[in-house]
Amino acid sequence: MNRRRGVYFRNLILIAAVSIIIITGVFNLINPTTRKIDDWLYPLKYEETIKKYAKAYKVEVALAQAVMREESKFNERAISRSGAIGLMQIMPDTGEWIAEQLNEDFGDLYETDRNIRYGIWYLAELTNEFGGNKILALSAYNAGRGTVWDWINEYGWDKDFGEVEAIPYSETRDYVKRVLRSCEKYKTICNGE
């Protein structure tokens, strides 16, 4: 019975999400100069900080906004079940490693500027590590770089991997889809940045 109820609620949420997407599309066709729904669904938060570090670490502004949206919904105090912290959901051990790489003392991951800087730096690091492949980099951001290297070795993926549906973990697969979808939306909002 609980399983049926869970499926029912998941389907209800899916229907609501699809309805919002359709309504947004129709609304934008009718009145393309108005972004009120997009402003609500895809807010530009911490824009100047994101732009500063995206430029410094050569990461798309839209990608950084999308990761932040999907990771924390822009909640500075967010903490995941696994212990990831802040806007960009940095694990404490990853934060310590990033601080070492940046040759600085490790500090409070709830501090907004630090969290955004570490998250964008880590996105850049993962993107470089995986040869510019956004799907692999986002998978590593979510599931861990070691896990993605295991998949590459086990399934024979290369740097041109592009099959999101082949990602073995459903949570990571869904995460990558959400971030890529949000990234496309933010590219439109941010004029391609």
N, C-alpha and C positions, 0 to 999 in steps of 0.2 A: 504494500500500500504506500509506504513512504517513497519507494522508488518511482511509482506512478506519479505521486505528487511532485517529486523532484523534476521528472520529465515534463510534467505539465507546466511548472513554473519556469523551467528553462525555455520551453516553447513560447510561453507568454512573453518572456523577456526578449526573445528573438523577434517575435512579431512586433513588439513595441519598438525595438531598434530599427527594424526594416521600415516600419511606419514613419519613424522620425527621418530616416534617410530619404524616403519617397517624398514626404512633406517638404523637406529642405530643398530637394531638387525641383519640385513643382514651384515652391515659393521663389526660388532663385530664377526660374524661367519667367515667372510672372513679373518679378521685380528684381532684376539682377543688380541694381544699385544698392539694395538693402542687404546688409550682412547680419542682421540681428540674430537669426538662428545660428549662423556660423560663429558669431561672437560668443554666443552662449555655449555652443558645443566645442568650439576650438579657440578658447581664449588665448591671448598672447600675454603670458605672465613672465615676469623677470626678463623681459625682452632685452634690455640693455646689457644685463649680465650675460645672458646667453649669447648675444651678438659678440661681445668682447671675447669670450672664451672660444666660441665657434671660429672666429677669425684667427685667434692665436694658435689653435690646434687644428685648423683646416677641416672643420666639421660643418656640414650643412646646418644652418640655423633651423630649418624646418625639421630635420632629423632630431636635433637636440630638443626642440619643443615637443615633438611627437613622443620621444622617449620619456620626457618628464610627465607629459599628460598621461601616458599609459602606466608608468611606474607608480606615481603618487597622486595623480589627479591634482597636482599643484599644492599638495598638503606638506608644508615644511616639517611637520611633526610626524609624518607617516613612518610607521615601522611595520615591516612584514612579519608573517609567521616565522620566517627563517632568520629574522633579525636584521634585514636590510633597513637602512636608515635614510630619512630625509627625502627631498625632492627627487633626486636621481636614484634613490634606493641603493645606496652603497653598503656592502657588507663591511663590518669593521675590519676584518683581516684584509680585505681588498683595499680599504681606505689606508691602512697602515702600509701596504705594499706600494700604493700610489704615492704616498708621502715620501717613502724611500726613493722611488724613481724620480721624484721632483726635488730630491735632496732638501727636504724640509721636515720640521717636526710634525708629527701626527697631531691633529686637533679634533675639535668637536665636529662630528659629521652633521649635526643639526644646524650648524652655522651655514646660512644660505649660500653665501659666496663660495665657501670652500666646497660644499656639496655639489654645486653646479660645476665648479671648476674641475673637481675630481671626476665627476660623471662624464663631462665632455672630453676631458683628457683620456679617460678610459675608453670611451667610444672611438676616439682617434687611434688609440693604441690597438684596439681590437680590429678596427678597419684595416690598419696597416698590417697587422699580423695575418689577417686572412685575405691579403692581396686586394683590398678594396671591395671585397664582396660584402655588401650590406646585410644580406640574409645570414651569412655565417657570423658576421660581427654581432648582429642583434641576437642570434641564437646563443652566442657566447656570453653576451651581456646578461641574458636570462638564465641560461643553464650552466654557465661556466666554460671557460676556454678549454679546460681538460676534457670535458664532456664532448665538446665540438670536435676536438682533435681525435677523440675515440671514434666518433661517427665518421669522420673523414677516412680514418684507417679501416674501419669495419665495412663501410659501404662503398669505398672507393671514390668518394667525392673529390672534386678538385676545386681550384679557386674560381671556376666558372659555374659552380653549383647554383641552381636557380629554382629548384623544385621545393617550394615551401611545404607542399603536402607530404614530402618524403621525410620531414623532420620527425624523428621517432617519438618525442615527448609531445603529447597533445597540448600541454600548457605552453611549451615553448613555441610550438607551431602556431597556436592561437595568438600568442604574444607578438610574434613576428608579423603576422597578418595585420593585427591592430596597429602596430607601430608604422608599418608601411602605408596603411590606409590613412592614418593620421598625418604621416609625412607628406603624402600627396596633397592633402587638404591644406596643410600649413604652407606648402610651396605656393599654392594659389594665393593664400592670405598674405604671405610674406613676399610676394612677387618674385618667386623663384630662388630666394636666398637659402 
